[in-house]
Amino acid sequence: MQFHLDQRSGLPMYLQIVQQVKEALRLGLLDIGDQLPTVREVVAELAINPNTVAKAYRELEREGLVDARQGRGTFVSSTLIASSLEHHESLRRALLAWLAEAQRAGLDAESIHALVSRTLREALDRRAA
């Protein structure tokens, strides 16, 4: 697994790592027993403070998603895969088509993100009501 950090996101780097692990768990890219990159590997790849990576891994452990094994590494101990995983590929293809349409309409990445975020919030609010 490779982590990608966005300095402009406003989200602390450790939370970006946490979110990326959770996303990989939801999409089935990580499974129980898989090992996360070592703190040293992440630090070398991203040139960030080791405490940032350690904090992210501690948060994931606190949430019961990973298990740190002294001298061996950090391993996935739980999954977040939704029962709808079988539908992911068809939904992904539809989303890619929608994204292409949005780009043709002149939306940039930030505008697309804002539109998706707002629409998702509205849909969740309606569902909760």
JOQUI-V932473 format. One record per pair of residues at least 12 apart in sequence whose C-alpha atoms are under 8 Angstrom apart, sorted by the first residue. I is the first residue (numbers start at 1). J is the second residue. D is the distance in whole Angstrom. If there is no record, write none. Layout:
i=[I I]
j=[J J]
d=[D D]
//
This chain:
i=[1 1 3 3 3 3 4 4 5 5 13 14 14 14 14 15 17 17 18 18 18 18 22 25 25 25 26 26 26 26 27 27 27 28 28 28 30 30 31 31 31 32 32 32 32 32 33 33 33 34 34 35 35 35 35 36 36 36 36 37 37 38 38 39 39 57 64 64 65 65 65 66 99]
j=[36 37 17 20 42 46 17 46 17 46 52 52 53 55 56 56 53 56 56 57 59 60 80 79 80 81 79 80 81 82 81 85 88 80 81 85 76 79 76 78 79 75 76 77 78 79 75 76 77 75 76 73 74 75 76 73 74 75 76 73 74 73 74 53 54 74 77 78 77 78 79 78 112]
d=[7 7 7 7 8 8 8 8 8 8 7 5 6 6 5 6 8 6 6 7 7 6 7 6 5 6 7 5 4 6 6 7 8 8 6 8 7 8 7 8 6 8 5 5 6 6 6 5 6 6 5 7 6 4 6 7 6 6 7 8 8 6 7 6 7 8 7 7 5 5 7 7 8]
//
